[in-house]
Amino acid sequence: MHTTNPGRRALLRGLAAVALTAPMWPAAATTLAQVRERGTLKVGIYNDMPPFHQNGKGIDVDVGQALADALGVKLALLPFTADENMNDDLRNMVWKGHYLGYGPADVLLHVPVDAPLMDANPQTLIFGPYCREKVAIARRLSELPRLDTLTPLVGQPVAVPGQTLAGWLLIGANDGMLRDTLRTQWKDGTEAARALSQGEVVAAAGLASELQSVLQDDPRFAITPLPMPQAPRDGWAVGLAVKRDAEDLAGALSAALAQMTQDGRLRQIFAKQHVTWQAA
């Protein structure tokens, strides 16, 4: 007879408890009129993604608030933990909802504005790029005044979150030339940047926004693109996603973003977190 092991049973009990206690959100709006009638804009944002969201604060929280204000409604944040890939996140938070009972949101923030992703998710409308992100490296200028290639990092301690694009790039760079001295235990680029600021390493890699949020105002450090051809030097655009048939809601949100760009509010929101806003 098939039995479930104790660990599996505990996991299932935990999932059931989450499902029973998850907030029962009304269905995601597909029209601007529905959002205004409800009086709230449900905004999906990623959990624990500094400087965009951490502990209820960050760039995406402020962007969400500005979007709700522009529509004349209140903000209802729907934070969630990233799934295995972006397709799962779009399913859970945009067009279907999670099997544990939460979501979808009216709009999801921090979505790559990427043609293959759009093609793979016809149930969603991806639009409204509001910033550009890229992989970068920060260094202590007293020890590394120049960094045109990765060669000066050989034998030097370098911090990088291992399970990220920056980590994969550096681990595999030049047949693993940095592998022996890479420190990859960091959860994200902000942790790697703090290790650099505390003198534990001579350089730290991650997303430019992560590094800037910790080191931007410290003249001891420089933040530059990762000097390797495999790194996307122009980065990628970050935008919004709604259900495919929510076109008028997407139009209103796009107009709000355009106004925020024009009047400088987007730049101010990023500067609040010590990040240089870069137009998409």
VOBA-1610 file (N, C-alpha, C; in pm, whole numbers, padded with zeros to 5 digits, always signed):
BEGIN
Met+00085-00119+00000Met+00000+00000+00000Met+00088+00124+00000His+00053+00224-00083His+00133+00347-00091His+00103+00436+00029Thr+00206+00484+00093Thr+00189+00578+00205Thr+00272+00702+00178Thr+00232+00812+00239Thr+00303+00938+00225Thr+00400+00954+00341Asn+00524+00990+00314Asn+00620+01001+00423Asn+00586+01120+00511Pro+00637+01120+00638Pro+00601+01226+00733Pro+00632+01366+00683Gly+00747+01380+00618Gly+00783+01512+00566Gly+00684+01560+00463Arg+00643+01469+00374Arg+00545+01503+00271Arg+00412+01539+00333Arg+00370+01462+00437Arg+00242+01491+00503Arg+00246+01630+00568Ala+00360+01664+00630Ala+00372+01795+00693Ala+00363+01906+00589Leu+00428+01884+00475Leu+00423+01984+00368Leu+00280+02004+00320Leu+00207+01893+00300Leu+00070+01904+00252Leu-00019+01973+00354Arg+00003+01945+00483Arg-00075+02014+00586Arg-00047+02164+00583Gly+00082+02197+00561Gly+00117+02339+00555Gly+00053+02408+00437Leu+00054+02342+00321Leu-00008+02400+00202Leu-00158+02416+00222Ala-00219+02319+00286Ala-00362+02328+00311Ala-00395+02446+00402Ala-00311+02465+00504Ala-00332+02576+00597Ala-00321+02710+00524Val-00222+02720+00437Val-00206+02843+00361Val-00328+02867+00273Ala-00375+02761+00209Ala-00490+02775+00121Ala-00614+02821+00197Leu-00632+02769+00320Leu-00749+02804+00399Leu-00743+02946+00453Thr-00622+02996+00475Thr-00608+03129+00533Thr-00577+03236+00431Ala-00556+03198+00304Ala-00524+03296+00201Ala-00642+03390+00181Pro-00618+03521+00164Pro-00728+03614+00143Pro-00803+03582+00015Met-00936+03592+00022Met-01019+03563-00095Met-01040+03693-00171Trp-00953+03718-00268Trp-00962+03840-00347Trp-01074+03827-00449Pro-01143+03939-00478Pro-01235+03935-00590Pro-01160+03916-00719Ala-01231+03875-00822Ala-01167+03847-00951Ala-01094+03970-01001Ala-00984+03946-01072Ala-00907+04057-01128Ala-00994+04133-01228Ala-00977+04265-01228Ala-01054+04348-01320Ala-01000+04336-01461Thr-01089+04342-01557Thr-01046+04344-01696Thr-01079+04477-01763Thr-01145+04567-01691Thr-01174+04699-01746Thr-01142+04806-01644Leu-01115+04924-01694Leu-01091+05039-01606Leu-01214+05069-01523Ala-01332+05053-01581Ala-01456+05079-01507Ala-01469+04986-01387Gln-01429+04861-01402Gln-01436+04766-01289Gln-01342+04807-01176Val-01223+04854-01212Val-01129+04900-01110Val-01188+05019-01035Arg-01244+05112-01107Arg-01300+05232-01042Arg-01424+05200-00961Glu-01504+05107-01010Glu-01623+05067-00934Glu-01583+05000-00802Arg-01481+04916-00808Arg-01432+04851-00686Arg-01364+04951-00593Gly-01296+05049-00652Gly-01229+05151-00573Gly-01088+05117-00533Thr-01034+05007-00586Thr-00896+04967-00557Thr-00829+04913-00682Leu-00699+04930-00688Leu-00617+04868-00793Leu-00530+04763-00726Lys-00552+04637-00761Lys-00473+04528-00704Lys-00344+04515-00783Val-00233+04539-00717Val-00102+04541-00782Val-00017+04426-00730Gly+00023+04336-00817Gly+00112+04227-00780Gly+00256+04273-00780Ile+00326+04249-00671Ile+00468+04284-00662Ile+00544+04167-00599Tyr+00668+04155-00637Tyr+00750+04045-00587Tyr+00793+04068-00442Asn+00786+03962-00365Asn+00840+03966-00229Asn+00992+03972-00230Asp+01047+04041-00133Asp+01191+04035-00104Asp+01273+04059-00229Met+01249+04172-00297Met+01324+04209-00415Met+01375+04353-00400Pro+01472+04372-00308Pro+01524+04507-00292Pro+01601+04551-00416Pro+01596+04679-00450Pro+01527+04790-00383Pro+01385+04812-00432Phe+01326+04714-00503Phe+01192+04733-00558Phe+01083+04699-00457His+01108+04601-00372His+01014+04573-00264His+01082+04493-00155Gln+01073+04544-00035Gln+01120+04472+00083Gln+01049+04530+00204Asn+00980+04443+00277Asn+00910+04485+00398Asn+00811+04599+00373Gly+00739+04589+00262Gly+00634+04686+00235Gly+00681+04818+00178Lys+00810+04830+00148Lys+00864+04955+00093Lys+00947+04925-00030Gly+00967+05027-00113Gly+01053+05010-00228Gly+00997+05076-00353Ile+01074+05068-00460Ile+01040+05135-00585Ile+00904+05089-00638Asp+00881+04958-00644Asp+00756+04909-00702Asp+00636+04940-00614Val+00655+04951-00484Val+00546+04994-00396Val+00506+05136-00432Asp+00605+05224-00449Asp+00576+05363-00483Asp+00519+05377-00623Val+00569+05296-00718Val+00512+05298-00853Val+00366+05253-00848Gly+00338+05147-00775Gly+00200+05099-00761Gly+00109+05205-00701Gln+00159+05275-00600Gln+00079+05381-00538Gln+00051+05494-00636Ala+00152+05530-00714Ala+00134+05637-00813Ala+00034+05595-00921Leu+00035+05469-00961Leu-00060+05422-01061Leu-00202+05424-01005Ala-00219+05380-00882Ala-00352+05384-00820Ala-00402+05527-00808Asp-00312+05618-00766Asp-00351+05759-00755Asp-00396+05814-00889Ala-00326+05776-00995Ala-00359+05826-01129Ala-00498+05779-01173Leu-00540+05661-01127Leu-00673+05609-01162Leu-00781+05656-01065Gly-00739+05725-00959Gly-00834+05775-00862Gly-00889+05669-00769Val-00809+05565-00742Val-00852+05457-00654Val-00743+05430-00549Lys-00775+05343-00454Lys-00680+05305-00351Lys-00590+05192-00402Leu-00473+05180-00341Leu-00379+05073-00375Leu-00404+04952-00287Ala-00412+04834-00348Ala-00417+04708-00275Ala-00301+04623-00323Leu-00196+04616-00243Leu-00078+04538-00282Leu-00104+04389-00266Leu-00055+04313-00361Leu-00062+04167-00355Leu+00079+04112-00371Pro+00158+04111-00261Pro+00295+04059-00269Pro+00293+03907-00285Phe+00391+03855-00357Phe+00399+03711-00377Phe+00544+03672-00397Thr+00571+03545-00379Thr+00705+03490-00397Thr+00717+03432-00537Ala+00825+03466-00605Ala+00846+03420-00742Ala+00840+03268-00750Asp+00780+03220-00858Asp+00776+03076-00885Asp+00902+03038-00963Glu+00900+02923-01028Glu+01021+02873-01095Glu+01059+02955-01217Asn+00961+03014-01284Asn+00994+03094-01401Asn+00887+03200-01422Met+00914+03290-01517Met+00824+03402-01540Met+00689+03358-01594Asn+00686+03250-01670Asn+00558+03198-01720Asn+00467+03160-01604Asp+00523+03097-01502Asp+00444+03061-01384Asp+00392+03186-01313Asp+00476+03287-01302Asp+00434+03410-01234Asp+00319+03478-01309Leu+00328+03479-01441Leu+00220+03540-01520Leu+00090+03461-01505Arg+00101+03329-01501Arg-00019+03247-01481Arg-00080+03274-01343Asn+00004+03272-01240Asn-00045+03284-01103Asn-00097+03423-01069Met-00032+03527-01126Met-00060+03663-01082Met-00132+03749-01185Val-00150+03700-01306Val-00213+03784-01408Val-00340+03722-01465Trp-00332+03599-01517Trp-00448+03551-01593Trp-00526+03436-01530Lys-00472+03371-01428Lys-00544+03257-01372Lys-00558+03263-01221Gly-00449+03287-01151Gly-00450+03280-01005Gly-00378+03156-00957His-00329+03163-00834His-00252+03052-00778His-00346+02944-00722Tyr-00303+02820-00730Tyr-00388+02711-00682Tyr-00410+02717-00530Leu-00328+02793-00458Leu-00347+02808-00314Leu-00454+02912-00282Gly-00504+02980-00383Gly-00619+03066-00359Gly-00595+03215-00369Tyr-00473+03259-00395Tyr-00451+03403-00407Tyr-00425+03441-00553Gly-00449+03570-00581Gly-00434+03619-00717Gly-00554+03580-00801Pro-00558+03627-00924Pro-00458+03716-00984Pro-00478+03861-00942Ala-00380+03944-00974Ala-00389+04087-00951Ala-00447+04154-01075Asp-00481+04282-01063Asp-00523+04358-01180Asp-00404+04384-01271Val-00288+04408-01211Val-00167+04436-01287Val-00047+04382-01210Leu+00047+04326-01281Leu+00171+04276-01222Leu+00284+04368-01262Leu+00366+04408-01165Leu+00482+04492-01191Leu+00607+04407-01207His+00709+04467-01265His+00842+04409-01280His+00842+04289-01375Val+00780+04308-01489Val+00773+04203-01592Val+00868+04240-01706Pro+00957+04152-01747Pro+01042+04181-01863Pro+00959+04207-01988Val+00985+04317-02053Val+00915+04348-02178Val+00995+04282-02290Asp+00960+04157-02316Asp+01043+04069-02397Asp+00954+03995-02496Ala+00987+04002-02626Ala+00902+03943-02729Ala+00880+03792-02710Pro+00985+03711-02683Pro+00960+03568-02661Pro+00868+03541-02542Leu+00880+03622-02436Leu+00791+03604-02321Leu+00647+03637-02360Met+00630+03741-02439Met+00495+03776-02487Met+00437+03663-02571Asp+00517+03607-02660Asp+00470+03500-02748Asp+00431+03376-02669Ala+00504+03351-02560Ala+00479+03231-02480Ala+00359+03246-02387Asn+00306+03369-02375Asn+00197+03394-02281Asn+00087+03475-02348Pro+00014+03414-02441Pro-00088+03489-02515Pro-00205+03535-02428Gln-00217+03481-02307Gln-00326+03521-02218Gln-00299+03656-02152Thr-00178+03709-02169Thr-00140+03833-02101Thr-00106+03942-02201Leu-00112+04065-02152Leu-00070+04182-02229Leu+00045+04246-02153Ile+00165+04239-02208Ile+00284+04295-02145Ile+00314+04428-02212Phe+00332+04533-02133Phe+00339+04668-02188Phe+00405+04761-02084Gly+00408+04889-02115Gly+00444+04992-02018Gly+00583+04980-01958Pro+00688+04969-02036Pro+00822+04966-01976Pro+00848+05092-01896Tyr+00885+05077-01768Tyr+00905+05194-01683Tyr+01048+05209-01633Cys+01135+05115-01668Cys+01277+05132-01634Cys+01357+05029-01713Arg+01488+05040-01704Arg+01578+04944-01767Arg+01671+04889-01660Glu+01690+04758-01661Glu+01777+04691-01565Glu+01894+04629-01639Lys+02007+04614-01570Lys+02123+04549-01632Lys+02211+04487-01525Val+02295+04394-01568Val+02393+04334-01479Val+02513+04429-01467Ala+02566+04442-01347Ala+02676+04535-01325Ala+02771+04479-01221Ile+02883+04548-01204Ile+02981+04510-01101Ile+03028+04635-01031Ala+03038+04626-00900Ala+03089+04736-00818Ala+03228+04698-00769Arg+03315+04797-00758Arg+03452+04768-00714Arg+03502+04879-00622Arg+03598+04840-00539Arg+03665+04937-00452Arg+03775+05004-00534Leu+03766+05134-00553Leu+03856+05205-00642Leu+04001+05202-00594Ser+04023+05196-00464Ser+04161+05195-00413Ser+04234+05067-00453Glu+04161+04959-00474Glu+04222+04831-00512Glu+04206+04799-00660Leu+04102+04850-00721Leu+04075+04824-00862Leu+04037+04956-00931Pro+04135+05040-00959Pro+04102+05169-01022Pro+04043+05154-01161Arg+04076+05045-01232Arg+04021+05017-01364Arg+03973+04872-01368Leu+03871+04849-01449Leu+03823+04712-01465Leu+03765+04698-01606Asp+03853+04692-01703Asp+03811+04679-01843Asp+03788+04535-01884Thr+03847+04441-01809Thr+03826+04298-01830Thr+03814+04233-01693Leu+03789+04103-01692Leu+03779+04031-01565Leu+03915+03990-01509Thr+04021+04006-01586Thr+04154+03956-01546Thr+04200+04011-01411Pro+04180+04141-01379Pro+04226+04190-01249Pro+04156+04125-01130Leu+04047+04052-01154Leu+03975+03988-01044Leu+04027+03849-01011Val+04115+03796-01095Val+04168+03662-01071Val+04243+03661-00937Gly+04207+03565-00852Gly+04270+03553-00721Gly+04214+03647-00616Gln+04120+03731-00653Gln+04061+03828-00561Gln+03923+03781-00514Pro+03887+03810-00391Pro+03753+03772-00345Pro+03647+03862-00406Val+03549+03801-00470Val+03442+03874-00537Val+03309+03817-00489Ala+03218+03903-00448Ala+03087+03860-00400Ala+02986+03866-00514Val+02905+03761-00526Val+02799+03759-00626Val+02692+03660-00580Pro+02564+03695-00592Pro+02461+03596-00560Pro+02465+03483-00663Gly+02486+03362-00617Gly+02513+03251-00709Gly+02398+03215-00800Gln+02274+03219-00749Gln+02159+03176-00828Gln+02095+03293-00902Thr+02177+03370-00973Thr+02130+03484-01049Thr+02205+03490-01182Leu+02159+03578-01271Leu+02229+03594-01397Leu+02373+03635-01376Ala+02398+03729-01284Ala+02535+03772-01257Ala+02619+03655-01207Gly+02561+03572-01120Gly+02634+03457-01069Gly+02669+03357-01177Trp+02571+03327-01262Trp+02596+03229-01370Trp+02703+03280-01466Leu+02698+03409-01496Leu+02796+03466-01587Leu+02937+03458-01530Leu+02953+03494-01404Leu+03088+03496-01345Leu+03139+03355-01316Ile+03051+03266-01275Ile+03096+03128-01247Ile+03151+03064-01374Gly+03087+03090-01487Gly+03131+03028-01612Gly+03228+03110-01694Ala+03265+03229-01646Ala+03348+03319-01726Ala+03486+03261-01754Asn+03525+03264-01881Asn+03660+03221-01922Asn+03698+03087-01861Asp+03610+02989-01881Asp+03635+02853-01832Asp+03654+02847-01681Gly+03583+02932-01609Gly+03587+02928-01463Gly+03708+02994-01400Met+03766+03095-01464Met+03889+03157-01414Met+03871+03224-01278Leu+03746+03259-01239Leu+03723+03325-01111Leu+03663+03231-01007Arg+03639+03108-01046Arg+03560+03019-00962Arg+03619+02998-00823Asp+03749+02993-00811Asp+03812+02960-00682Asp+03793+03069-00578Thr+03776+03194-00621Thr+03765+03303-00523Thr+03630+03374-00526Leu+03537+03323-00607Leu+03402+03379-00603Leu+03333+03338-00473Arg+03264+03431-00413Arg+03183+03402-00295Arg+03038+03415-00337Thr+02968+03303-00343Thr+02837+03299-00407Thr+02721+03276-00310Gln+02747+03290-00179Gln+02641+03258-00083Gln+02535+03366-00070Trp+02558+03480-00132Trp+02468+03592-00111Trp+02333+03569-00180Lys+02227+03617-00116Lys+02092+03598-00167Lys+02064+03688-00287Asp+02115+03811-00282Asp+02092+03905-00391Asp+02206+04005-00396Gly+02199+04096-00493Gly+02307+04191-00512Gly+02322+04293-00401Thr+02215+04318-00326Thr+02230+04412-00214Thr+02317+04351-00104Glu+02302+04222-00080Glu+02388+04155+00019Glu+02533+04152-00029Ala+02553+04125-00157Ala+02690+04127-00211Ala+02750+04266-00199Ala+02670+04369-00226Ala+02720+04507-00216Ala+02756+04542-00073Arg+02679+04495+00023Arg+02713+04522+00163Arg+02843+04452+00203Ala+02867+04332+00148Ala+02994+04264+00175Ala+03110+04348+00122Leu+03091+04411+00006Leu+03194+04499-00048Leu+03213+04621+00039Ser+03106+04682+00083Ser+03117+04804+00164Ser+03183+04777+00298Gln+03171+04652+00347Gln+03230+04616+00476Gln+03372+04561+00463Gly+03426+04562+00341Gly+03565+04523+00321Gly+03589+04375+00310Glu+03484+04294+00293Glu+03501+04150+00285Glu+03552+04105+00148Val+03526+04185+00046Val+03564+04151-00092Val+03612+04279-00161Val+03670+04263-00280Val+03716+04381-00354Val+03616+04423-00461Ala+03520+04334-00492Ala+03421+04366-00593Ala+03294+04285-00563Ala+03182+04335-00618Ala+03054+04267-00600Ala+02972+04283-00727Ala+02911+04175-00773Ala+02830+04178-00894Ala+02685+04152-00860Gly+02598+04203-00946Gly+02455+04187-00928Gly+02382+04275-01027Leu+02257+04305-00999Leu+02185+04400-01082Leu+02228+04541-01046Ala+02232+04630-01145Ala+02276+04766-01120Ala+02193+04832-01010Ser+02062+04809-01011Ser+01976+04871-00909Ser+02012+04822-00769Glu+02044+04694-00756Glu+02081+04640-00625Glu+02209+04704-00574Leu+02310+04711-00660Leu+02438+04767-00619Leu+02426+04915-00588Gln+02352+04988-00672Gln+02336+05131-00649Gln+02264+05161-00518Ser+02165+05081-00485Ser+02086+05108-00364Ser+02171+05104-00238Val+02284+05035-00243Val+02374+05024-00127Val+02494+05118-00140Leu+02548+05133-00261Leu+02679+05197-00278Leu+02676+05329-00355Gln+02562+05367-00408Gln+02556+05480-00500Gln+02621+05607-00447Asp+02604+05636-00321Asp+02650+05763-00266Asp+02786+05754-00198Asp+02856+05643-00218Asp+02986+05623-00152Asp+03097+05639-00257Pro+03178+05745-00248Pro+03280+05771-00351Pro+03394+05670-00352Arg+03399+05580-00256Arg+03505+05478-00255Arg+03483+05371-00362Phe+03362+05368-00419Phe+03326+05259-00509Phe+03280+05312-00645Ala+03300+05230-00747Ala+03247+05258-00880Ala+03159+05141-00922Ile+03052+05172-00995Ile+02960+05070-01046Ile+02957+05083-01197Thr+02994+04976-01265Thr+03004+04978-01411Thr+02946+04849-01468Pro+02919+04845-01600Pro+02870+04721-01661Pro+02969+04607-01642Leu+02918+04486-01635Leu+03004+04368-01621Leu+03089+04356-01748Pro+03224+04356-01736Pro+03309+04361-01856Pro+03330+04224-01921Met+03225+04173-01978Met+03234+04047-02050Met+03130+04047-02160Pro+03164+03992-02277Pro+03074+04001-02393Pro+02942+03929-02374Gln+02936+03829-02285Gln+02812+03754-02267Gln+02706+03834-02191Ala+02749+03936-02118Ala+02655+04016-02040Ala+02579+04112-02132Pro+02448+04117-02122Pro+02369+04210-02205Pro+02396+04354-02163Arg+02481+04424-02236Arg+02527+04557-02192Arg+02414+04659-02188Asp+02316+04645-02275Asp+02203+04739-02273Asp+02094+04697-02176Gly+02110+04580-02117Gly+02012+04533-02020Gly+01879+04497-02083Trp+01772+04512-02006Trp+01639+04476-02053Trp+01536+04570-01991Ala+01427+04587-02064Ala+01319+04674-02018Ala+01231+04600-01918Val+01182+04673-01820Val+01094+04619-01716Val+00961+04693-01723Gly+00850+04617-01728Gly+00721+04681-01743Gly+00611+04614-01664Leu+00489+04620-01718Leu+00369+04574-01651Leu+00303+04462-01732Ala+00211+04390-01667Ala+00132+04289-01737Ala-00009+04288-01680Val-00107+04277-01770Val-00247+04259-01733Val-00303+04144-01817Lys-00428+04107-01789Lys-00494+04008-01874Lys-00506+04061-02017Arg-00505+03972-02111Arg-00508+04010-02252Arg-00625+04100-02286Asp-00743+04076-02226Asp-00861+04154-02262Asp-00877+04281-02179Ala-00775+04315-02097Ala-00782+04436-02014Ala-00716+04553-02087Glu-00752+04575-02211Glu-00682+04673-02293Glu-00704+04816-02247Asp-00826+04849-02203Asp-00847+04987-02161Asp-00778+05016-02028Leu-00767+04915-01942Leu-00690+04931-01818Leu-00543+04951-01850Ala-00492+04872-01946Ala-00352+04888-01988Ala-00329+05027-02046Gly-00425+05077-02122Gly-00411+05211-02178Gly-00404+05318-02072Ala-00488+05306-01969Ala-00487+05404-01860Ala-00358+05397-01781Leu-00307+05277-01757Leu-00182+05262-01684Leu-00064+05314-01767Ser-00067+05290-01897Ser+00039+05343-01984Ser+00040+05494-01982Ala-00078+05555-01986Ala-00087+05701-01981Ala-00033+05755-01848Ala-00062+05684-01740Ala-00012+05726-01609Ala+00140+05719-01603Leu+00197+05612-01659Leu+00343+05599-01662Leu+00406+05708-01747Ala+00343+05739-01859Ala+00396+05845-01945Ala+00399+05979-01871Gln+00293+06007-01797Gln+00289+06132-01720Gln+00393+06133-01610Met+00413+06018-01544Met+00514+06009-01438Met+00654+06026-01494Thr+00675+05980-01616Thr+00805+05999-01681Thr+00826+06145-01716Gln+00723+06207-01770Gln+00732+06345-01815Gln+00754+06443-01700Asp+00684+06422-01589Asp+00695+06519-01479Asp+00806+06485-01379Gly+00882+06378-01406Gly+00997+06346-01322Gly+00969+06260-01201Arg+00844+06218-01182Arg+00813+06139-01063Arg+00881+06003-01063Leu+00892+05940-01182Leu+00961+05811-01186Leu+01105+05826-01142Arg+01172+05928-01191Arg+01311+05953-01151Arg+01320+05974-01000Gln+01224+06045-00944Gln+01225+06072-00800Gln+01201+05945-00719Ile+01112+05860-00768Ile+01084+05734-00698Ile+01210+05648-00691Phe+01285+05641-00801Phe+01408+05563-00802Phe+01514+05629-00714Ala+01524+05760-00721Ala+01625+05832-00641Ala+01601+05813-00492Lys+01478+05797-00452Lys+01444+05774-00311Lys+01514+05649-00258Gln+01538+05552-00348Gln+01608+05429-00311Gln+01755+05431-00355His+01805+05551-00389His+01946+05570-00429His+01978+05498-00560Val+01879+05487-00647Val+01897+05419-00775Val+01879+05521-00887Thr+01967+05516-00985Thr+01956+05604-01101Thr+01854+05546-01199Trp+01746+05620-01221Trp+01644+05571-01314Trp+01697+05579-01456Gln+01676+05473-01531Gln+01714+05469-01672Gln+01592+05436-01754Ala+01559+05523-01848Ala+01442+05501-01931Ala+01456+05373-02012Ala+01343+05304-02031Ala+01345+05180-02105Ala+01348+05205-02254
//
